[in-house]
Amino acid sequence: MSRISKPHEIVERALELSAADGCVVIADEQSSANLRWAGNALTTNGVTRGRTLTVIATVDGKEGAASGVVSRSAVTADDLEPLVRAAEAAARGAGPAEDAQPLIDSVPASPDFTDAPAETDSTVFADFAPALGEAFARARAGKRELYGFANHELTSTYLGASTGLRLRHDQPNGTLELNAKAPAAADGHSRSAWAGRSTRDFKDVDPAQLDAELAQRLAWAERRIDLPAGRYETLLPPTAVADLLIYQLWSAAARDASEGRTVFSKPGGGTRVGETLSPLPLTLRSDPREPGLESAPFVIAHSSGDDASVFDNGLPLAATDWIRDGKLEHLVTTRHSAGLTKLPVAPGAGNLIMDAGGERSLEQMVSATARGLLLTCLWYIREVDPATLLLTGLTRDGVYLVENGEVVGEVNNFRFNESPVDLLSRATEAGRTEKTLPREWGDWFTRAAMPALRIPDFNMSSVSQGV
């Protein structure tokens, strides 16, 4: 059996071994390449590869179907039978699965299902690395130090089921985070700035442009202005908007809303689908075929939860408007929760895009600001109240004061208390949509495109000593 090593062969063999009433097998083949640097010099680089196999067994009992899920890494062909048996034992020992549905079938097979997995390696940085070296030289000349990392992953997912389902998806995912530090300002306060980018292949990432952006922010920070807590007109950059709206999407399960447990619950029962959430003509959407932000066009669920079901594996995904022209259109549903809530089936997706018709860049929005704050990013975001989706968190790596269309200095950091749903209702302007990297959720969700938002009264609830 040890000769069986190709991912599609492992999927087929696991399905052959299954004695359950139904079986789904997901093989994830992952490779990654990375660069790390500190003090304007590369420190480490490397390439890794790995495999994770998930077996989902379903058994039909008198009271309904039950499921058992077991996942293991570094699986070889000799590990298959114990893994399959463990999933079957878990299914037989479990109670009826509330989300049970017939396993997906009748989906055309992926033509490349039997092909070798796609892989990344250090050549993905062939153009980026030399450009980064040039950015190091410019930073040294400008008395700045650059720190950060670049990571590129490529995951090939093979999904097979006892119904005949055979699907495959290749997902590239690249992230870049860059910090710049400079000597302390005249009054002794430290200066630091951050920029991040999401990319599929690093061909659209310009280290020179990023270094210039950070140099500008460090220059702004030469003057320090202390401000008290309070409500300020605030410009949220795309990265901050992404962090807030990703959390909103994660909190948009239809079943939770219908049971009265979330901000999307309608007083007296039901959900707020159909209500206007923003006066702006904004549309918040997901589309697995969005150019530059492509994601899996079918459900890949390694476990069940409020917003996902292992029984939905392989379900085709379509473009979905969560909010359209300011009105709530959809909440996240599985086939099971769609039946409970009488809402359309709308599984969560792997990207998030907001369009609001704005054409101005963040710089142009700054120029149109009489007095307000410009944020860099948000950090340590936590939920305070699910009923309103009130979130708290910190600003980080630069908050700047804008007066008469110009940045006049850096101010102290703040703790904020805001609900993204409430922010959408109060936003007075949305800028141009652009690809962005969420700072807080970048380890879990990277494919986002957002506009900057102008909030007339963003709640900076207290002063933070963070940097």
C-alpha positions as CSV (number, residue, x, y, z in Angstrom):
1,M,0.0,0.0,0.0
2,S,2.9,2.3,0.6
3,R,3.2,3.0,-3.2
4,I,0.0,5.0,-3.0
5,S,1.3,8.5,-2.4
6,K,-0.5,10.8,-4.8
7,P,-3.3,12.8,-3.1
8,H,-6.0,11.7,-5.5
9,E,-4.9,8.1,-4.9
10,I,-5.1,8.5,-1.2
11,V,-8.6,10.0,-1.5
12,E,-9.7,7.0,-3.6
13,R,-8.1,4.5,-1.3
14,A,-9.7,6.0,1.8
15,L,-13.1,5.9,0.1
16,E,-12.5,2.3,-0.9
17,L,-11.7,1.4,2.8
18,S,-14.9,3.1,4.1
19,A,-17.6,0.8,5.5
20,A,-19.8,3.8,6.6
21,D,-23.1,4.6,4.9
22,G,-21.4,7.8,3.5
23,C,-17.9,9.2,3.4
24,V,-16.2,12.4,2.4
25,V,-12.4,12.6,2.2
26,I,-10.5,15.9,1.9
27,A,-6.7,15.9,1.2
28,D,-4.9,19.2,1.6
29,E,-1.5,19.4,0.1
30,Q,0.3,22.5,1.2
31,S,3.7,24.1,0.3
32,S,5.0,27.4,1.5
33,A,8.0,29.7,1.0
34,N,9.0,32.6,3.2
35,L,11.4,35.4,3.7
36,R,12.1,37.3,7.0
37,W,14.2,40.4,7.6
38,A,15.2,42.7,10.4
39,G,17.3,45.8,10.6
40,N,17.5,46.1,6.7
41,A,18.9,42.6,6.2
42,L,17.4,39.2,5.4
43,T,17.5,36.9,8.4
44,T,15.9,33.6,7.3
45,N,14.2,32.0,4.4
46,G,12.8,28.6,3.8
47,V,10.4,26.2,2.0
48,T,8.0,23.7,3.7
49,R,5.6,21.1,2.5
50,G,2.9,19.2,4.3
51,R,-0.3,17.1,4.0
52,T,-3.5,16.9,6.0
53,L,-6.1,14.3,5.5
54,T,-9.7,14.7,6.8
55,V,-12.1,11.8,6.8
56,I,-15.8,12.4,7.4
57,A,-17.9,9.3,8.0
58,T,-21.7,9.3,8.1
59,V,-23.9,6.6,9.4
60,D,-27.7,6.4,9.1
61,G,-29.4,5.4,12.4
62,K,-33.0,5.1,13.4
63,E,-33.0,8.7,14.8
64,G,-31.1,10.2,11.9
65,A,-27.7,10.4,10.4
66,A,-24.6,11.0,12.5
67,S,-21.1,12.1,11.5
68,G,-17.6,11.5,12.7
69,V,-14.6,13.6,11.6
70,V,-11.0,12.8,12.1
71,S,-8.1,14.9,10.7
72,R,-4.4,14.1,10.7
73,S,-1.2,15.5,9.3
74,A,1.7,13.9,7.5
75,V,-0.6,10.9,6.5
76,T,0.9,8.1,4.5
77,A,-0.9,5.3,2.7
78,D,-0.2,3.0,5.7
79,D,-2.1,5.4,8.0
80,L,-5.3,5.3,5.9
81,E,-7.2,2.4,7.4
82,P,-6.7,3.4,11.0
83,L,-7.8,6.9,10.1
84,V,-11.0,5.7,8.3
85,R,-11.9,3.4,11.1
86,A,-11.4,6.2,13.7
87,A,-13.9,8.4,11.7
88,E,-16.4,5.6,11.5
89,A,-16.1,4.9,15.3
90,A,-16.6,8.6,16.0
91,A,-19.7,8.6,13.8
92,R,-21.2,5.5,15.5
93,G,-20.5,7.0,18.9
94,A,-22.1,10.3,18.1
95,G,-25.7,11.3,18.4
96,P,-27.8,12.3,15.4
97,A,-26.2,15.2,13.5
98,E,-28.6,18.2,13.6
99,D,-27.2,19.4,10.3
100,A,-27.6,16.1,8.5
101,Q,-28.4,16.3,4.8
102,P,-27.8,14.0,1.8
103,L,-24.2,14.2,0.7
104,I,-23.6,16.3,-2.4
105,D,-23.6,14.5,-5.8
106,S,-24.2,15.4,-9.5
107,V,-21.4,18.0,-9.5
108,P,-19.1,17.6,-12.6
109,A,-15.7,16.3,-11.6
110,S,-12.7,18.6,-11.8
111,P,-10.7,17.7,-14.9
112,D,-7.4,18.1,-13.0
113,F,-8.5,15.9,-10.1
114,T,-5.8,13.3,-10.9
115,D,-3.0,15.9,-11.6
116,A,-0.1,16.4,-9.2
117,P,-0.6,19.1,-6.5
118,A,0.5,22.6,-7.4
119,E,3.6,23.8,-5.4
120,T,5.3,27.0,-4.5
121,D,9.0,27.6,-3.9
122,S,11.5,30.4,-3.4
123,T,11.2,31.4,-7.1
124,V,7.9,33.2,-6.2
125,F,10.2,35.9,-4.8
126,A,12.4,36.1,-7.9
127,D,11.5,39.8,-8.6
128,F,10.4,40.8,-5.1
129,A,13.6,39.9,-3.3
130,P,15.9,42.1,-5.3
131,A,13.5,45.0,-5.1
132,L,13.4,44.4,-1.3
133,G,17.2,44.7,-1.2
134,E,16.9,48.1,-2.9
135,A,14.4,49.2,-0.4
136,F,16.8,48.2,2.4
137,A,19.5,50.5,0.8
138,R,17.1,53.4,0.6
139,A,16.0,52.8,4.2
140,R,19.6,52.8,5.4
141,A,20.2,56.1,3.6
142,G,17.1,57.5,5.2
143,K,18.1,56.2,8.7
144,R,15.1,53.9,8.8
145,E,15.2,50.2,9.7
146,L,12.8,47.7,8.0
147,Y,11.5,44.6,9.7
148,G,9.0,42.1,8.4
149,F,8.2,38.9,6.5
150,A,6.8,37.7,3.2
151,N,5.0,34.4,3.0
152,H,3.5,32.5,0.1
153,E,1.4,29.4,0.4
154,L,-0.2,27.1,-2.2
155,T,-2.7,24.6,-1.1
156,S,-4.2,22.0,-3.4
157,T,-7.4,20.5,-2.0
158,Y,-8.7,17.2,-3.3
159,L,-12.3,16.4,-2.2
160,G,-13.9,13.1,-2.9
161,A,-17.1,11.5,-1.6
162,S,-18.8,8.1,-1.8
163,T,-21.5,9.8,-4.0
164,G,-19.0,10.0,-6.8
165,L,-17.9,13.6,-6.1
166,R,-14.4,14.4,-7.2
167,L,-13.3,18.1,-6.9
168,R,-10.0,19.8,-6.7
169,H,-9.0,23.5,-6.1
170,D,-5.6,25.2,-6.0
171,Q,-5.4,28.2,-3.6
172,P,-2.4,30.5,-3.7
173,N,-2.1,32.9,-0.8
174,G,0.6,35.5,-0.2
175,T,1.0,38.1,2.6
176,L,3.6,40.8,3.2
177,E,4.0,42.7,6.5
178,L,6.5,45.5,6.7
179,N,7.4,47.6,9.7
180,A,9.6,50.7,9.6
181,K,11.3,52.1,12.7
182,A,13.2,55.4,13.0
183,P,15.3,57.2,15.6
184,A,13.2,58.8,18.4
185,A,11.6,62.1,17.6
186,A,12.9,65.3,19.3
187,D,10.7,64.8,22.3
188,G,11.9,61.3,22.8
189,H,8.9,59.3,21.6
190,S,9.5,56.2,19.5
191,R,8.4,56.1,15.8
192,S,7.0,53.1,14.1
193,A,4.9,52.5,11.0
194,W,3.3,49.5,9.4
195,A,2.1,48.5,5.9
196,G,0.7,45.1,4.7
197,R,-0.3,43.6,1.4
198,S,-2.2,40.5,0.2
199,T,-1.1,38.9,-3.1
200,R,-1.5,35.8,-5.1
201,D,2.1,35.7,-6.5
202,F,4.1,38.8,-5.3
203,K,4.2,40.2,-8.8
204,D,1.9,43.1,-7.8
205,V,3.9,44.1,-4.6
206,D,6.3,47.0,-4.9
207,P,8.7,47.3,-1.9
208,A,9.8,50.8,-3.1
209,Q,6.3,52.1,-2.9
210,L,5.8,50.5,0.5
211,D,9.0,52.0,1.9
212,A,8.0,55.4,0.6
213,E,4.6,55.1,2.3
214,L,6.3,54.2,5.6
215,A,8.9,57.0,5.3
216,Q,6.0,59.5,4.9
217,R,4.3,58.2,8.1
218,L,7.6,58.3,10.0
219,A,8.0,61.9,8.9
220,W,4.5,62.7,10.2
221,A,5.4,61.2,13.5
222,E,8.3,63.7,14.1
223,R,5.6,65.9,15.8
224,R,3.6,64.3,18.7
225,I,0.2,65.7,19.7
226,D,-1.6,64.2,22.7
227,L,-5.4,64.0,22.5
228,P,-8.0,62.9,25.0
229,A,-10.5,60.1,24.5
230,G,-13.7,61.2,22.7
231,R,-15.5,61.0,19.4
232,Y,-13.6,62.1,16.4
233,E,-14.2,62.3,12.7
234,T,-12.0,59.4,11.6
235,L,-10.7,58.0,8.3
236,L,-10.6,54.2,8.5
237,P,-8.2,52.8,5.8
238,P,-9.1,49.7,3.8
239,T,-7.2,47.4,6.2
240,A,-9.2,48.5,9.2
241,V,-12.5,48.4,7.3
242,A,-11.6,44.8,6.3
243,D,-10.9,43.7,9.9
244,L,-14.3,45.1,11.1
245,L,-16.4,43.7,8.2
246,I,-14.7,40.2,8.3
247,Y,-15.8,40.0,11.9
248,Q,-19.2,41.1,10.9
249,L,-19.4,38.3,8.3
250,W,-18.2,35.8,10.8
251,S,-21.1,36.9,13.1
252,A,-23.7,36.7,10.3
253,A,-25.0,33.1,10.7
254,A,-28.7,33.1,9.9
255,R,-29.6,30.5,12.5
256,D,-28.1,32.6,15.4
257,A,-29.9,35.7,14.1
258,S,-33.3,33.8,13.8
259,E,-32.9,32.6,17.4
260,G,-32.5,36.2,18.6
261,R,-28.8,36.0,19.5
262,T,-27.1,38.5,17.2
263,V,-27.1,42.0,15.8
264,F,-29.0,40.6,12.8
265,S,-31.9,39.4,14.9
266,K,-35.2,41.2,14.4
267,P,-37.0,42.4,17.5
268,G,-40.0,40.1,18.1
269,G,-38.5,37.3,16.0
270,G,-36.9,36.6,12.7
271,T,-34.0,38.3,11.0
272,R,-33.2,41.7,9.7
273,V,-32.8,40.6,6.1
274,G,-34.4,43.3,4.0
275,E,-33.5,46.1,6.3
276,T,-31.4,49.1,5.2
277,L,-28.2,49.1,7.2
278,S,-26.4,52.1,5.5
279,P,-27.5,55.3,3.7
280,L,-24.5,54.8,1.4
281,P,-25.1,52.8,-1.8
282,L,-22.6,50.2,-0.6
283,T,-22.5,46.5,-1.6
284,L,-20.7,43.9,0.5
285,R,-20.3,40.7,-1.4
286,S,-18.3,37.5,-1.9
287,D,-17.5,35.9,-5.2
288,P,-15.2,32.9,-5.7
289,R,-14.4,34.1,-9.2
290,E,-13.5,37.7,-8.2
291,P,-10.4,38.7,-10.3
292,G,-7.3,38.7,-8.1
293,L,-9.2,37.4,-5.1
294,E,-10.3,34.0,-6.5
295,S,-11.2,31.3,-3.9
296,A,-12.7,27.8,-3.9
297,P,-15.9,27.7,-6.0
298,F,-17.4,24.9,-3.8
299,V,-17.8,24.3,-0.1
300,I,-14.8,22.8,1.7
301,A,-15.8,22.1,5.3
302,H,-13.5,20.2,7.6
303,S,-16.0,20.5,10.5
304,S,-19.5,21.6,11.2
305,G,-20.6,24.8,13.0
306,D,-23.1,27.6,12.9
307,D,-22.0,28.7,9.5
308,A,-20.6,25.5,7.9
309,S,-21.7,21.8,7.6
310,V,-19.6,18.8,6.6
311,F,-22.7,17.5,4.8
312,D,-22.4,20.5,2.4
313,N,-18.9,19.6,1.1
314,G,-18.8,20.1,-2.6
315,L,-21.8,22.4,-2.8
316,P,-21.2,24.9,-5.6
317,L,-20.7,28.5,-4.5
318,A,-22.1,31.5,-6.4
319,A,-21.5,35.2,-6.0
320,T,-23.5,36.5,-3.0
321,D,-24.4,40.0,-2.0
322,W,-24.5,40.1,1.7
323,I,-25.5,43.8,1.6
324,R,-26.8,45.4,-1.6
325,D,-27.2,49.2,-2.0
326,G,-27.1,49.5,1.7
327,K,-29.8,46.8,2.4
328,L,-29.1,43.5,4.1
329,E,-29.7,40.8,1.5
330,H,-28.3,37.5,2.8
331,L,-27.1,35.9,6.0
332,V,-24.8,32.9,6.1
333,T,-26.6,29.6,5.8
334,T,-25.9,26.0,5.3
335,R,-28.6,23.8,3.6
336,H,-29.8,22.9,7.1
337,S,-30.0,26.4,8.5
338,A,-31.5,27.7,5.3
339,G,-34.4,25.2,5.9
340,L,-34.8,26.3,9.5
341,T,-34.8,30.0,8.7
342,K,-36.6,29.9,5.4
343,L,-33.7,31.9,3.8
344,P,-31.8,31.1,0.6
345,V,-28.8,28.8,0.9
346,A,-25.7,31.1,1.2
347,P,-22.6,29.4,2.5
348,G,-19.7,31.5,3.7
349,A,-17.0,32.2,1.1
350,G,-13.3,32.8,0.9
351,N,-13.2,36.5,0.0
352,L,-15.0,39.7,0.9
353,I,-15.4,42.8,-1.2
354,M,-17.1,46.1,-0.5
355,D,-18.0,48.5,-3.3
356,A,-19.7,51.9,-2.6
357,G,-19.2,53.8,-5.8
358,G,-16.5,56.0,-4.3
359,E,-13.7,57.2,-6.5
360,R,-11.4,59.1,-4.1
361,S,-8.2,57.6,-2.8
362,L,-7.4,57.8,0.9
363,E,-5.0,60.6,0.2
364,Q,-7.8,62.6,-1.5
365,M,-10.1,61.9,1.4
366,V,-7.4,63.3,3.8
367,S,-7.2,66.4,1.6
368,A,-11.0,66.9,2.0
369,T,-10.9,66.7,5.8
370,A,-11.1,69.8,8.0
371,R,-10.1,68.1,11.2
372,G,-10.0,64.4,12.0
373,L,-8.0,61.4,12.6
374,L,-6.3,59.1,10.1
375,L,-5.7,55.5,11.3
376,T,-3.1,53.0,10.2
377,C,-4.7,49.8,11.4
378,L,-6.6,48.1,14.3
379,W,-5.4,45.5,16.7
380,Y,-6.6,43.1,19.4
381,I,-10.2,43.2,18.3
382,R,-12.6,41.5,20.7
383,E,-16.4,41.2,20.9
384,V,-18.1,42.9,23.8
385,D,-21.8,42.5,23.1
386,P,-23.1,40.0,20.4
387,A,-26.5,41.6,20.5
388,T,-25.1,44.8,19.0
389,L,-21.8,43.4,17.7
390,L,-20.0,45.9,19.8
391,L,-16.3,45.4,19.4
392,T,-13.4,46.8,21.3
393,G,-9.7,47.0,20.2
394,L,-6.7,49.2,19.8
395,T,-5.2,51.5,17.2
396,R,-1.6,50.6,16.3
397,D,1.4,51.8,14.4
398,G,0.3,55.4,13.9
399,V,-2.7,57.6,14.5
400,Y,-2.4,60.9,12.7
401,L,-4.1,64.3,13.2
402,V,-5.5,65.9,10.0
403,E,-6.1,69.7,9.9
404,N,-7.2,71.6,6.9
405,G,-6.5,68.7,4.5
406,E,-3.0,68.0,5.8
407,V,-1.5,65.6,8.3
408,V,0.1,67.8,11.0
409,G,1.4,65.1,13.4
410,E,1.0,61.8,15.2
411,V,-1.3,61.4,18.2
412,N,-1.4,58.8,20.9
413,N,-3.1,55.5,20.4
414,F,-6.6,54.8,21.6
415,R,-8.9,52.0,22.6
416,F,-12.1,52.0,20.6
417,N,-15.6,50.7,21.1
418,E,-17.7,50.4,18.0
419,S,-20.0,48.1,16.1
420,P,-19.3,47.6,12.4
421,V,-23.0,47.4,11.7
422,D,-23.5,50.8,13.5
423,L,-20.5,52.2,11.7
424,L,-22.1,51.4,8.3
425,S,-25.2,53.3,9.3
426,R,-23.1,56.4,10.3
427,A,-20.5,56.4,7.5
428,T,-20.7,59.6,5.4
429,E,-18.2,58.7,2.7
430,A,-16.6,55.6,1.1
431,G,-13.5,55.9,-1.0
432,R,-12.2,53.8,-3.8
433,T,-12.2,50.0,-3.4
434,E,-8.7,48.4,-3.3
435,K,-7.2,45.1,-2.4
436,T,-6.0,45.1,1.2
437,L,-4.6,42.9,3.9
438,P,-6.5,42.7,7.2
439,R,-4.0,43.4,10.1
440,E,-5.8,41.5,12.8
441,W,-7.3,38.6,10.9
442,G,-4.5,38.2,8.3
443,D,-3.7,34.7,9.6
444,W,-7.2,33.5,8.8
445,F,-8.6,35.7,6.1
446,T,-6.6,37.5,3.5
447,R,-8.6,37.9,0.3
448,A,-10.4,41.3,0.8
449,A,-11.0,44.5,-1.1
450,M,-12.4,47.5,0.7
451,P,-12.7,51.3,0.5
452,A,-11.7,53.7,3.1
453,L,-14.6,55.0,5.2
454,R,-15.2,58.4,6.8
455,I,-16.9,58.1,10.2
456,P,-18.0,61.5,11.6
457,D,-18.0,60.3,15.3
458,F,-15.8,57.3,15.8
459,N,-15.7,56.4,19.5
460,M,-12.2,56.5,20.9
461,S,-13.2,55.3,24.4
462,S,-9.9,55.7,26.2
463,V,-6.2,56.6,25.6
464,S,-3.9,53.6,25.0
465,Q,-0.2,53.5,25.9
466,G,0.4,51.0,23.1
467,V,2.6,51.8,20.0
